[in-house]
Structures are given as structure tokens and as C-alpha cells.
Amino acid sequence: MTSPPATSSPAGPGSPASALAAAQAALAAEDAAVYGYGVVGARVGAGRRSDAQAAYDAHRAQRDALSRTVHGLGGEPVAADPAYALPFPVPDQDAAARLAAYIEDRIAGAYADLVRAAHGGLRRDAAAALRGAAVRAVQWRGSGVAFPGLIERAPGASPAASATR
């Protein structure tokens, strides 16, 4: 007995439903990034404050663009949470830089998912956003990762991270 040919289901990778879901997830990640960069900006030293402001502005622009994308895909953009739990305490400049790198790693993961789900211009835009997040992560961390967007490959990632992805 032969199996039927593989077909793309309405919610399978590359479908409009999966592109919308991935865009919504990236939008939610951008909302969290904007919040997180508020913390980074408040804790990072004066020498890095312009980096924090530039990243904050980039994430606000991406958030706004994703909101339009979600509308264009026929969805209603997810609302931002009023506050977000930080992954660790941020009492000083070093922790602020670690938080910024963490934010960029998480954003890269969201955009990697969108690259997988999207086609055409949306895929190209998601790839550019992933690249931007990877560059900012290197600026904050001082080193890069082999596969930006794969959270389980990021420095300091727990073994559980690969199980949840």
C-alpha cells in the first residue's frame, strides 16, 4: 500500500495560517523587546545608552511593521502585555547588556520561525530582521552564535530550551 502524496494543510508550513501565526508570534516578541529595552536603557551605562536607544527604535519600527503585516494577512494584531517578566534580575550595566543579548536571541528565534512560515517579501523582511537581531546580539554580547535564531544554540541556553523549541 502506498501512502498518499504529501500536501500542505491549511495550517502547515508556508500556508497563510502559519504565516499569520508566526507573524503574531514575532509581533508579541517585538512587544516584549520594546519593554525589555526600556529596562536595558535604564540600567546600561551612558556609553551604551545610544546603542540601547537605537535597538529600542528598531524594535518599535519592527513592531509597527508587523502590526501592519498581521492586518494584511487578515488577522487582528495581538495586544502587548502591560508588563513582562524579566528572565533574570537586571541590577547593573553588565546584566543590562546580558538582557539586551537575550532579547536579541529571542527575537532572532521568532524571526527564524517567520522565515520558515512565510514566502516572498514577508520572508525576505523576516530574514533581514533576523540578521539585524543577530548583529545586535553580537554587539551586546561581544560574540556571535553559529545559528542565529536557534535559541538552543545561544550561549548559556539550558538543555530545556532545545526541548521547548
Helices and strands as residue ranges (DSSP letters): H 16-43, G 46-48, H 49-72, H 93-117, H 120-141, G 151-153, H 159-164
